[in-house]
Amino acid sequence: MIQKPKGTIDLFGQKGKIFKNIEMYTHDFMELYNFEFVKVPMFETSGLFKRGVGESTDIVNKETYDFFDKGNREMTLRPEFTAGVVRSYIENKEYSYNRLKKYYYFGSCFRYERPQSGRLREFTQFGVEVIGVKSAKLDADIIYMAYKYLGGLGIKNLKIKINTLGDNDSRNKYKEILKDYISKDYENLCDLCKDRFERNPLRILDCKYDGNRDYIKNAPKTIDYLNEESINYFNDVKSALETLGVNYEVDTTLVRGLDYYTHTVFEIVSDTDDLGLASTICGGGRYDNLVSVLDGPDNPAVGFALGIERIITILEKDNNSILSDSIDVYIMNLVNDYLPYKLNNDLRENGYITEINYEEKNMKSQWKIVDELNPSFVFIIGEDEINNGYVTIKDNKTKEQNKVKIEEVIEYLNTYY
């Protein structure tokens, strides 16, 4: 039997409903913030991710799905969206509008990594990219928006962690100090971190192996080597968050896993979940150099991203039902008559979600369907109802039953919605 590839999942049934509702919630939420939806290709030239994400990252180094197309061009299935969105911004000259551009996306990404709870080889990523303005207030607003988005999904006990990498000068100064410190422990580094040592030593700090050793944990912190401009910028971010009433924790070990970050970086974790690495459910920050690195204008940017399947895992673990939905009406048709089907379509035209049986099933078997679908109301239509022009309506929560004339059914439902 042919089976799905390792590290992928089929979404159907309750999980499919939750996924659908998260997607709908996302689009509605982003409308409130006046973001525009962007769709970029599922594969791009490999050079985009090598330059944009960084060749020293685990993603590009070990996790990308690469292939040559029929024109012998090297392509890569997108491991994340930011580089593709920035490429689109540049290629389509979106910067010519001379105003802030606010994008959001929702789609599949691909990384060849060890599958585990909340971590897949094909996963759905939602995120935002805001290009064109460097502002501590904007950074705080983006962090706050991510926090509100997750809270709106019903995820509890959220904690915000923030740090700063400083501007280019601060970051370059820190790199030299970090390299000097790590050089004394060079022989104990894993092979990948020995390679990172020259190309981007910051990646050593979040290595799954070296990052957990005491020597690396005690390495100098970025926050101690900031210039005055970077200190002021970070203080402004914290002040803006405090003005918004956001509780946060400064985590000086936080560097994020991609090469393009500068200044503010942040993660949001949920204290209620024990998924290990999956406890970090959202991450992002400022990346003021990426647009110019990809041959665009010197425009600053900030954003965040999160994995939808990880969100579903947390919601299920917490027995969260906020995103599970039920239909409005199940029509229990017990007669061979077209009237129930006409009523079914009348309900749909008035905005009600309905289901009806198309087979001649007895009442007992249809109650099993009701248990599965969990509708708000059950409409029972048998011979007596047809002959006397009414519908027996059962409230599936209170179990109260009423007989309602067919022509008054819509009005009856409207009193509940």
ABEGO torsion letter per residue (X at the ends): XBBBBBGBBBBBEAAAAAAAAAAAAAAAAAAAAGBBBBBBBABBBAAAAAAAAEAABAAAAAABBBBBBAAGBBBBBBABAAAAAAAAAAAAGAAAAGBBBBBBBBBBBBBBBBBBBGBBABBBBBBBBBBGBBBAAAAAAAAAAAAAAAAAAGBBGBBBBBBBAEBAAAAAAAAAAAAAAAAAAAAABBAAAAAAAAABAAAAAABAAAAABAAAAABBBAAAABBAAAAAAAAAAAAAAAAAGBBBBBBAABAEABAABBEBBBBBBBAABAAEAAABABBBEBBAAAAAAAGBBBBBBBBBBBBAAAAAAAAAAAGBAAABBBBABBBBBABBBAAAAAAAAAAAAAGBBBBBBABBBBAAAAAAAAAAAGBABBBBBBAAAAAAGBBBBBBAAAGBBBBBBAAAAAAAAAAAX
